[in-house]
């Protein structure tokens, strides 16, 4: 999955960008008060994308 597609999915599910780390970005779900990191790679493995969504308490994106 492309990183930009994952970020669009996170934004549609009310997750907000918090800060930039050394090699990742931190996103936060204010409704559930959960956070997760998204690596700054062009491609993100589908299993990692699903794990990030689980960490944030949102629905996983469709696999392509």
N, C-alpha and C positions, 0 to 999 in steps of 0.2 A: 504494500500500500504506500502511496506517496505521502510524504509528511504533510504537505499542504492539505490533502484530502482529510487526513486525521484531524488536523487543527480545525478545519471547517466543521467536522462532525462534533468535535468538543465544543465549539462555539455555539452550534445549534442546540446543544443540550445544556446550555447555561453555565458552562465551565469558563472560567476567566484566566487569562494569562497573568501570572504573578511576577516572575522574574526570570532572568537568564543566568544559568550556571556556567561552569567552564565548558562543558560539552553537552548541555541539555537545557531545556526550558521547563519551568515549573508551572503547572496548571492547577487550578483550585475549583472545587464544586462548592459554592457557598450554601446550597440547600442542604447538603449532607455533611459539610465541613470536612471534606476529604481532599487530599492532594496527590499528585503523581507527576513524575518527570517524563518528558518526551525528548529522546535523543535528537540531535541535529544531524540526521542523515537524510539523504534524498529519499531513500527507500527504507521503510520500517516493516519488519517481518509481521505477518498477519497475527501470529500468536502474541507478539509483543503488543500490537495494537489492541487486541482483545484484553490483555492483562491491564493495560493502561485504563481502558474503559471500565473494567471490573474494579480497579482501585478507586476510580472516581464515582462508582455507583451508577453508571449510565449503561444504556444498551450498546452492545458491540456493533460496529459498522458491518455492512454486508461484505462477505468475502468476494473477491473478484478473481 
